[in-house]
């Protein structure tokens, strides 16, 4: 895989294939859903949750579920078990209507298990699988696999076809987005843990899976699966606030994808869960400082406006935690093998010499 065209082709092919598998892969083995929202018993006075908790081995003891209600705070679509029961380092959405190839994203996993107080010994296999997947591909999951990232790139393509230049965001705005992903992750963990406390269990009616209620994928992915999710609830103050925030996040996702480049990736708490694997994983982005002519193409090409690759003058490993490993920098760098993607220390693809760009 060498050259500008080859990297772009394989990235787009990987995104299209991953999107199809993650959104519709479960249909290979499951029957398509016929209803948008499952019936639940009217017990909770406000939007609630299904009364049946997650199944755990009998030895784990009884896990008490939250009260059921006559509506659902995050508007579940019918869902059979995933084909492959793992939580991948990507925006794998639980709300695909019986179309899920994989179980869900890591933020769902942490939030769900915290609220249900699932014993850690039953989760170690899932954690191990997540770590292995993170070590294998690092944030290639973001740049090449994530279905939300594919939608962002598709909207960015529309912008280019319309002839509009992308918006250059200020350093302050970029920093706020990057800080926001950690804030969203922290809030998801804290809220999910708090509503597991017996004295606060009534809030499970509103706040179960807090990040999922705001995530653009919760609204977009069911649409691709042929289901129309309910996206508004103004029955009381808390669900009304969540509804407004969910629409605001969806608006930010769509506007950011049309006006900028990979804006949501900078705010996404899913990426924050596995960015640590960009250093120490098997995949690495490497630079030969001696070959760099300081042309700045890599800084211009980066969709998340990450400039460490350009600025680095000594270190060879330039795999920064914010890099989504889309390889646009490798694709456009004019110097032969100045930039390389390596796997276990072996070159996978490198930048190519382009006389017209030197």
N, C-alpha and C positions, 0 to 999 in steps of 0.2 A: 504494500500500500504506500505509494509515493506520489508526490505531486499534489497541487492544489485541487484539481478536479477529483482525484481519487479519494482524498480525505472527505471532501464535501459529499461525494456520492455515498460513501460508506456510512457517514454520520446520518444522512437523511434516510438511508435504507434501514439503519438500526433503529432510528426513531419511529419510522413507519411500522416496522415489524414489532417493536416493543409496544407501541400504542395499540396495535391490533390484538396482541396477546394479552396485555394487561386489562384492556377494556372488554374484549369479547372472547378471550381464551376459555373462560369458564363455560361458554355455550357448547364447547366440544363435548362436555360430559353431563350437562345439566339441562333441565327443562326451563324454558324462558318464563319469567314472572308474568302474571296476568293482572295484578293489582298494584297500585302505587303505594298503599299504606296498609299494613296488616291490622286486623281488628284487635282492640285491647279492651280490657274491662274498665268501666268508668269508676275509678276509685280515687284518683288524685284530682283535686279541684282545679289543677292547672296542667298544662301539657306535661305528660309523664313519659314513662318508659315501659317496655314490655316487662311483665312480671317475672318471666322465667329468666334466671341468671344463666351465665355461661356454664356449660357443663364442665365439671372437673372430676377427677377420679374420686370414688367414694371415700377413700382414705383421707381426702383433703377436708372432709367435714362439710357441713351445710354452709353455703354462701348465700346470705340473705340478699334478695334483690330489692330495688327501689319500688315504690308503689306504682301501679299501672295507672294510666289516665285515658281520657277519651281523645287525646291527640298526642302527638309525639314531638318533643322539643327539637329533635334534629330530623324528624320526618323520615323514618326508616323506609327503605324499599325492601321488598321480600328478598331474602338472601339465603341460599343454601351454602353449606360449607365450601370453602375455596378448594380448588383442585389440588393445589400444593399449599400445605399449611405452614407457610413461613412469612415473616414480616421483613420485606426487602427495604433497602436504603433508598427508597424512591416514593413518589406520590402514588402509591397503590391504594386505590380508594375502596373502602368497605362498602360503599353505597352503590356499586354497580349492581343492577338488578339481576341477580343470579348469573353474573357474567364474570365473576372474579377468578382469575387464574391463581393469584397469590392472596394471602389473607388480608393484609392491610399495611399501612405505613407504620414506622416506628413510633410516631407521636400517638397514633391510635393505640398501639400496643401498650405503651407506658400508661396512658390515661385510663384505658379500659381496665387493666390489671390492678392499678392502684385503687380505683373506685370499688372494684369487686373484691379487693383484698385477697387475690389469688396467692397462695403460698409460693415463695420464691423457687422451691425445689421443682415445681411444675413448669417453671418458665425457663430453666437453664438451657434446655434444648433450643428454644427460640432465640435466646440471647446468643448462644454459640453460633447458630446459623447466621444471624445478623452480622456478627463479628467476621465470620469467614467471608461472607459476601462483601463486606466493607473492605477487608484486606485484599480481596481478589481484584476489585474494580475501582476502589476509592470513589472519587466523585465523577467518574465516568457514568455512574448511575444518574447524575444530574444532567450532564452534557449530552448523553447519548440514549438514555433509557426513559427518563421521567416523562410521563404523558402531559403533565402541565408544561414542562419545558418544550415539548413538541408543539403544543398549542401556541406558546409564546413565539416560537420561531416561525410558525405559520402566519401569525398576525404581523410579525416583523417583515415577512416576505410581502404581505399585502401592502404595508406601508411603502416598501421600496418600489413595488409596481406602480403605486400612485405617485411616485416621484417626490415624496416628502423625506427630508433629512431627519434623523433621529435627534432627540433632545439631549443636550449635554447637561447632565445634572451637576449641581454644585457639590463640592466635597462634603459640605454639611449635610445635604440631603442623602448622599450616599452613605455617610456615616450613620445617619439616623436609621436608614433601612437595615444596615448590618447589625446595629444594636437592637433593632426591633425584633430580629429573629430570635435572639436570646431571651428577650422579654416575653415573646409569645410562648416559647418553649417553657420558660420558668412558670408563667401563668397557667399553662396547661397542666403542668405537674402539680403545682401547689393547689389549684382548684380541685383537681381530680382526687388529691389526697384528702383535702378538707371535707369534701362531701361524702367521704367514706366514714367519717366520724359519726357515731350514732346521733349525736345532738344536732347534726347538720344534714341528716339524710333527706329531710324534706326538700332540700335544694337540688337533689338529684333530678327532680321533675324538670328543672330548668337548665342545669349546668352540666349534665352528663356529657362527656367528650367535648370539652369547651372549644378546643381548636377545631375539631371537625365541624362544629356549628358555624365557624367563620370561614373555613377553607373554601376557595373557589371550586375545587374539585368536587365538593359535596353537592354543588348545584349543577356543575357542567357534566360530570361523568354519567350520572343517571340519564341525561338527555341522549348521550351517545348509545346508551343501553336500551333506549326506547321507552323510558319511563319519565314522567313529568313530576319532579319533586315539588312538594308544597314549600314555598320559600318565604312565607310571611305569617307572622303570628303576633297580633296586637291585643291578645286577650288580657294581658296585664303588663306591668312595667318591664319586668325582667326579660320575658321573651320579645317584647317590642324593641328593647335596646339591642338584643342579640340579632334580631331581624335587620335592624338598621345597620349594625356593624357588618353583618354578612354581606349585605348589598354594597356597603362601602368597600369591603375587601374585594368583592367581585369587580366593582368599578375600577379599583386600583389595578387589579390584575389586567383587565381588558385595556384600559387607557395606557397603562405602563407598557404593555406588549405592543400597542400600536404606535406610541410616541417614543418609546425608548427601546432598550435591548435587555432582555432577561431581567427586568426590574423585579419580578416576583422572586426570582432565585436569590436575590439579596436579602429578602425578608422571610424566606421560607424556613420555618423551624425544623423541617425534615432534613434539610441540608446541614443544619447545626448539629443534628444527631450524629452524623457520620463524617463531618469535615476533618475530624482527627485522623482519619485513615489516609488523608492526602500526604501525610508524613509517616513513614513507617510501613505503608502498604506495599503491595507488589508492583503497583503502577506508579510511575514517577514521571514528572516533566523535568527534563534536564536541559541545561544550557552550557554551551562552550563559550565563555566570555571572550576568549581570544579571537573568535570568529565574528563577534558582534561588531557591526559598523555603526551602531547607535542611530539607526535610521528611524526608530520609533514606530515601525509598522505593527509590532506586537501590542504596544500600548493602544494604538488606534483600533486594532482589530478586536480587542477583548470585549465581549458583550457585557461583562460585569464591571468594566472599567478598572480592572486590577492591573496595576503598573509595576509590580515587583519584578516581573520577568524582564521588563525593559530596564529597570533601575539597577538590577543586580549586576555587579562587576566582578565578583570573586567566586561565590558559591555556584556549584554546578547543579544542585538540586533546587529547583525553583517552584516546587509543588506547594504553593501557599494554600492555607485552609479555605480561602474564599474562591479559589480557582475551581471551575466546574468541569475542567478538562474537556472542553468542547474542541480543542486543538485548532481553533481559528488562528492562533499565533503561529503554530507550526505550519499551517496551511499557507500563510501569506509571507512568512519570513523569507527574505531573498537570499540568505546565505546557506550554503550547503551544510546540512547537519549542525547548524548553530543551535537549533532547538530539536529535541527528540522526545518522543514518548517511549519509555522503556517498561518492560515487564520482567520482574525478577532480574533486573540489571541488563537485560538484553534489549537491543533496539527493536521497536515495532515499526515506527515510522519517523522520518526526520524531514526537516525543511529542505527544500530543493533550490538549487542555484537558478536565478532568473535574471539574465543579463539586463533586461529592460528596467529592472527595479534597483540596480546597484548604483 
